[in-house]
């Protein structure tokens, strides 16, 4: 008998939610990501539950227990019950009645086997009771232990139910698959055959899924397979995955955490911000990396002008795209630039210059200061000629 463990499993508030369903005569099971991650001994961030109670029954039971019930996805049988500050997403057992590749019409069922069959991958069709005892109706545990991302039953049928599952297939492989065994052949063939279906999805769904994929520890093999299967070009025309593995290696060499935007910057393509519905912040970061990746600014100047994080992003992307090592003394230069503070202010020149002339002089002095390795002090700068002196 296989059991899952974890402090989240025994949280009093979580057990309270399970108990209120079971006391009323309903099944209450952990399902999906929390079970999968517990078996893999990785962090569990979301607690999802599955039950044969109908949504309105879940709401009534939660309210009777003094808990806040939110109809987050009531049309598809999902109610979020907040207990102890923890959101518990509770979904009624269901089966698909009709699908069009983007959304499904569902019917409720009392059978866990039918609920399992409508999920995407076998490793996501794992359930556990309140004590952590595993319930595995589709032999998903064997696939999980083998790090095998496999569609439930017929891969093409699962994809036709929701074309986003193509991207999920590559994303789950990046996070949970065994890179030595490669992707499941049937699943990969189905993704390639049905890749045109990706064009029917909303840009928001595509963008969210692609960012999750690129945030994996090493998404390079999955992205390369996406490209080979013709899926990458469907969502990001013009993208080229060849620089991505080098970027991942460079990130590891300097201990920088994965970042989806940094990785997106080396894939290329066009109109990524619009195609993937990037936030304004991410779009600005992407553009900033692109604007400076082919420039000549060094690590110290980049850190001074844009901060240490952006300096790392630019220099890592530059090295990956140029297929060259990172510059020597990178971390020291970034630290120096990040703490540097220009010693001259416009008030120092206000009595002599104004308007555009003042701005031009300030820029000249700042360029001279940067060129000196931030060594010139205020007095030396104010006494300097109009042209900056190159750093020796």
Secondary structure by P-SEA (a helix, b strand, c coil): cccccccccccaaaaaaaaaaaaabbbbbbccaaaaaaaacccccbbbbbccccaaaaaaaaaaabbbbbccccccbbbbbbccccccccccccccccccccccbbbbbccaaaaaaacccccccbbbcccbbbbbccaaaaaaaaccccccccaaaaaaaccaaaaaaaaaaaccccccccccaaaaaaaaaaccccccccaaaaaaaaaaaaacccaaaaaaaaaaacccccccccccccaaaaaaaaaaaacccccaaaaaaaaccccccccccccaaaaaaaaaaaacccccccaaaaaacccaaaaaaaaaaaaaaaccccccaaaaaaaaaaaccccccccccccccccaaaaaaaaaaaaaaaaacccccaaaaaaccccccccc
